[in-house]
Amino acid sequence: MRAGQVLLVLLAASAVMPAKDPLLNVCMDAKHHKTKPGPEGTLHGQCAPWKDNACCTANTSSEAHKDQSYLYNFNWNHCGVMPSKCKRHFIQDTCLYECSPNLGPWIDQVDSSWRRERILHVPLCKEDCEEWWEDCKDYVTCKDNWHKGWNWATGTNRCPWGSICRPFTQVFPEPKDLCEKIWSNSYKYTTERRGSGRCIQMWFDPARGNPNVVVAKYYAWKKRSSPAGMENVTPEAD
């Protein structure tokens, strides 16, 4: 085959082979994330579903299960001991954030000293949000936004001066309030159900595959097709 013909074949091949989508199979530019996703020999506990393709390391997954770890020095027990059934959801939330390579369509730039990117308006499945709220409704807290505004004088988060610990159901009257407010709109409450291909599951059975892969593909396509179709909100300072 002549050189000219070879060039034409290569050009034709490049035209039909899709370029790597920057919204898919990516890791955030954040404090503990790997630069790119890949397999881990093992991931701890609730983070295990992501071991075949993860943005977190085994050490990060282990720290995610501690009441007060080096990850963010965050204390879940700021208003007394958090029930284990409630804590399970916060660990899953941490694993999703740290380990998932399927959050690309919702990665947003942020002005922060400890991370350059965050997630914004990730459409959480109805069941995930409602089960989170149901299992935590008997706990108490002093804040509806756990992302900022704490008293860090001791090096770990404590309730701000003048605040009081109140039942979850007062701070977060509905599941929507919990999922959308607790991390500064990182999540968005939806009526979409698990398996719909339209919402992100906080946790999944790895034996059945990762359902969030197809969800990320759908929203990446939606974002490319019509940027107005995705929420366009100016990010706040982190």
Residue, then its C-alpha position, 0 to 999 in steps of 0.5 A: m500500500r502506498a504512503g498516500q493510501v495509508l494516510l487516507v486509511l488512518l484519517a478515515a479510521s480517526a474519523v470513525m473512532p470517537a475521541k476520549d470524552p473528557l466527561l467520562n471515566v475521570c477523577m476530580d482534581a481534589k485533595h485525595h483523588k488519583t489523577k486517573p481512575g484504575p483498578e485497586g487490589t482491594l478497597h475497604g468496606q463500603c468502597a469495595p464496589w469501585k475496586d475494579n476502576a477507582c479514583c481512590t486508593a486503598n488507604t483513602s477507602s480505609e480512612a473513609h470508614k473512620d469516625q475522624s480520619y486524616l481525610y478531612n478531620f471531620n467528626w460525624n459525632h458532633c452532636g453525640v454518637m451517630p447511629s451506625k445505620c445512619k453512618r453507613h450512608f455517610i460512608q457510602d457518600t464519601c466512597l462515591y465522592e472519593c472513588s467514583p470515576n462516573l461523576g464527570p458531567w457534574i464536575d465543577q471548577v472551584d476556588s479553594s485552597w484544598r481542591r480545584e474541582r467539586i461536584l455540583h447537582v449530581p442527580l441522586c436516585k430517589e431511593d438513595c436519598e430517601e433511605w439516607w434520610e430515613d436511617c438518619k432521622d433519629y440523629v441530631t445535628c446543629k447545621d444544615n450545611w456540613h460543607k462550611g461554617w463549622n468551628w474549627a478552633t480545636g482542629t476538628n469540626r465542632c458546632p458553631w457558637g450559639s448553635i444547638c443540636r436539633p433532630f434531623t427532621q427539624v434541620f432536614p424536614e424532607p429527604k430533598d432537604l438533606c440531599e441538596k443542602i448538606w454538601s452545598n448542592s453537591y447532590k440533586y434530589t430526583t424522582e428517578r429510580r435505581g435502574s432507570g439510567r437517569c440517576i446516580q446510585m450512592w452504592f451498588d452491588p458490584a456483581r451486577g456491574n456499575p449502573n452509574v457508567v450508563v448514567a454518566k454517558y447519558y448526562a455527558w451526551k445531554k451536556r454535549s447536545s444541549p448545555a442548557g439541558m444541564e443546570n448552569v449555576t455559577p459556583e460559590a467559593d469552596 
